[in-house]
Amino acid sequence: MRNLITDVPGLLIGNAEDATIATGVTALLFDAPAIASVAVSGGAPGLRDAALLEADMTVARVDALVLSGGSVYGLDSMGGVISVLRERGRGVEVAGQLAPIVPGAILFDLANGGDKDFWREPAYWRLGAEAAGAASGDFALGSHGAGYGATLADLKGGLGSASAMTGDGFVVGALVAVNAVGQATIGDTAHFWAAPFERDGEFGGRGWPAAFDQTLLQIRMKGAEPRNTNIAIVATDAELTKAQAKRVAIMAQDGLARALRPVHAAMDGDTVFAAATGFSARAVDPVELTRIGAAAADCLARAVARGVHAAQALTFPGALPSWKDKFDG
């Protein structure tokens, strides 16, 4: 186990970044079409082809999922991933043509200091294609892929991942681009809200503060007009239906609530995709499904903290510090 979402057999991850624009794209490619669904808890999501993931929609499986920076411009990144998959012969055959199915979500990183005068060229289409081309079992966390330009209220955000195995033997993993309106840490301390779920010191081993007071519990948010969005994917090797994947996505949203404060706000687009590769060749009963959903939430909370812990600060004037700059420098 690498403590990455790629511990789930049947999927690969690729990252691509553009340092000038200060943004990036993360693509999750499935070895074979996979069951997927989505849950949205924020008030300002940015999605592509998400409606087809509902249980009553015709398309049964997807070829890839994409997390992208760039706000509305980032929706082009799914097109770049589609182009790579089409070249590889992937997709649903329609009237003699292949149509890869690639839903995705975007986050807002247009105010992080990068050169945003890119709209005349398909920057995100290019980044999507690069991310798909780079897909492998190992990938970098922190300021990479969709997490490259991500920020929080007080620290640099980033790309995080974590994995676990349920007591029933199913592998579960999470991937998240942490771009929160609030904080992943408690007040001005180095302690993460996700501390109770940490394994093997994966994000510093600081635990929780010895005591809480009202100063630690004050709500801190990003700017006067915050623009954010945490976007995530959880996955398992179980055989799930679309309805079951929907339930896992809903349960996994609790991972964001355990790791960030506040979350699911009016200006958030907090979105979690859930996917099932089916590589275990084992269907699940309601109890096993509940354990998968609980593990997905725990993994997502850990992934949030790991993404912030691993991030590196951008080099633009006024850029937010990284966790390591502030607390471990």
QUILINTA-V606342 format. One record per helix or strand of 3 or more residues. SS is the DSSP state (@ for helix, = for strand). FROM is the first residue (numbers start at 0). TO is the last residue. If there is no record, write none. Layout:
SS|FROM|TO + SS|FROM|TO
This chain:
@|4|6 + =|10|17 + =|22|39 + @|50|52 + =|61|67 + @|70|86 + =|91|93 + =|96|98 + =|101|105 + @|122|132 + @|144|146 + =|157|164 + =|170|177 + @|194|196 + @|213|216 + =|230|235 + @|241|258 + =|270|275 + @|285|309 + @|322|326
